[in-house]
Amino acid sequence: MPEPRGELSYGVVSALRARPGRLLPEGDAVACAAPYGDDLQLALYLCYELHYRGFSHVDPAWEWDPELLRLRGQMERRFLATLRLDIGRCRGMKEALEGILVEPLSGTGTSHFLKDEGELWHLREYAAQRSLYHLKEADPHAWVIPRLWGRAKAAMVAVEFDEFGAGRAERVHAQLFADLMTDLGLEAEYGRYVDSAVAGMLTSVNLMSMFGLHRTLRGALVGHFAAVEVTSSPGSRRMAQALRRVGAGPAAVHFYDEHVEADAVHEQVVRRDVIGGLLEVEPWLEEDVAFGIEATGWVDDRFGDELLTAWRAGVSSLRKPL
């Protein structure tokens, strides 16, 4: 398990190292923790990981322990309420989609920096941080499949089939990212760089886990999925250019080349059939879809600012060195 980053995460780590029934932190610890801070986001990440691959020497019964779920619910409510407040009134779904379909002429985000100025050490740090998601790429979005119906379900499964390698283990996107990490001289074990990742990266992963684990947030998860697929192709093209420029190996470049082509197609399917099919059956979820799009952009921009602030100062973005 990762090292604690405060009172709240210390309490969760200590509990998970014992058998279920161990006392957990009280609500006061949640109220005192910064909603996007290291402590709360790591504690939430620990809770969510129990629904993925878990941790060595942690009793699997913790996954559905009522007291841990109660604590997780308190953290989620604080996180979600703060996020809604910070985003403010969402645009309509059409406007939210249009906002991510067209890129500004002069981009200033992480992929722009890496394409134009990034050095190999920047790219290695970025890959280490992003491994928290990419080594389980598409898994959080799969939770929405049983909550969809008809055209939306069929289209979602079609896109996820590609994400999971179209039946070929070596083409699963999580495996392609593991190959990228090896090419960059990083260790590709699942969860290897959690202790190095900053709060912004934990927040980004936690957002999709939270959306995926709650049926009431299914519209937001579809919005998140749309935001990821729509913005992936141009960002991936810049990342492939950055990796070629610094002389990275073929496996590293291939991961992003694969996303340039695949996600250009996925974007059309998601917009037309996943979102269109969902709102055909449940039109009242339109506002939730818009919120998912807006929340994804807001959280990812915050993480990008965290990286760029460090890199432009000439220092590492990581909490622990590689």
C-alpha positions, 0 to 999 in steps of 0.5 A: 500500500502507499505511504499515508499523506495525513491523518485521514489516509493514515487511518485508512492505511492502518485499518486495511493492514488489520482485519475488517472491524478495525476503527476508522477515522471519524467524520471530523477527519474528513471535514478537516481534509482539503477536498483536492488535497493529498490526504483525502484523495489518497484515502479515497484512492485506497477505498476505490482500489479495493474494487479494482485489483486490491492490495497485497496482504489486505483482506478482500472483505474490506471491499464491502465493509459497511464502516469503510463504505460509510467513510468513503461516502463522507469523502465522496460527498465532500469531494463532489460538493466542492467540485460542483461548487467550483465548476459552478453552473454547467453549460448545456450538453450541446455547449459542453460538447462544442467546447471540447470539439474545437481546440484553441489556436494556441494551446498551453496544456501539458501535451503542448509543452511536451511537444514543444519543450519537453525533455525525456525526464518530463515524459518519464514523469508524465508516464509515471503519473498517468500510469495510475489510470492507464494501467487500468485504462477503460476499467472505470468506464466499463461499470456503466455498461449494465446501466445502459440500454439499447443503442447506448449499451451496444455502442459503449461495448463496441468502444470498450472492445477496442480499448480491451484489445479487440480480443488480443491480450497484447493489444489491450491499451493497458498493456500498450501503456505498460510497454510504453513504460518499459520503453522509457525505462520505467517499472510497469507494475500496477500501482508502482508509482502511486507514492510518486503521484501528486494529488491532482493525478489521484483526483483525476483517477478518483473522479472516474472511479466515483462516477463509475461506482454510482449508478446515480452518476451514470450520466456523468460517467458517460460525459467523462467518457465523451470528454476523454475520447473527444480530446484524446486524438489531438492530444495523443498526436502531440504526445507521439510527436514529443516522444519521437523528438526525444528519441523514445522507442517504438513501443512508447510512440505506438501507444499514442499513435494507436490512440490518434487513430482509434479515438478519432473513430471512438469520438464519433461513436460516443457522441452519436450513439452512446450519448445519443442513445442514453438521452433517447432513453433517459433525456433527464440525464442531459445535465449530468452528461454536461457535468461529467464533461465539465468536471473532467476538463476542470480536474485535468486542467488542474492536474496539468497546471500542477505539472507545468508549474513544477516543470517551468520552475525546472523541478520535478513534478513528482512527490518521490523521484523515479 
